[in-house]
Amino acid sequence: MSEKYLNYVGELMTDVDYIASGYPKYFLEVKVEQALPFRFYCIMQENDWEEVTPEQRTQLIQQFKDRKSTYSKSDHRYYMLDFYLVSLGGI
């Protein structure tokens, strides 16, 4: 039996976008261990996740790590990519 992993494909937004969108329904605040100057919100509906194979998971983790290396720690996208990596067990 082949292992399956879940990859988050839903929307992820900062607090600025969340507030500007009028506090959209079904979004949850993402809790992080670090003190950041912004907050993240994600939506957790069934269609916000896709099953991936171990090979796809490995490729996605590498893609996210490569993209993450292009951002500084002061850029919110750096931490958004952490969220995607964590969802795949890549951190």
VENMO-V863319 format. One record per run of one state. SS is the DSSP state (@ for helix, = for strand, . for the rest). FROM is the first residue (numbers start at 1). LEN is the number of residues. If there is no record, write none. Layout:
SS_FROM_LEN / SS_FROM_LEN
This chain:
._1_3 / =_4_5 / ._9_3 / =_12_3 / @_15_6 / ._21_6 / =_27_4 / ._31_9 / =_40_4 / ._44_2 / @_46_3 / =_49_5 / @_54_15 / ._69_7 / @_76_12 / ._88_4
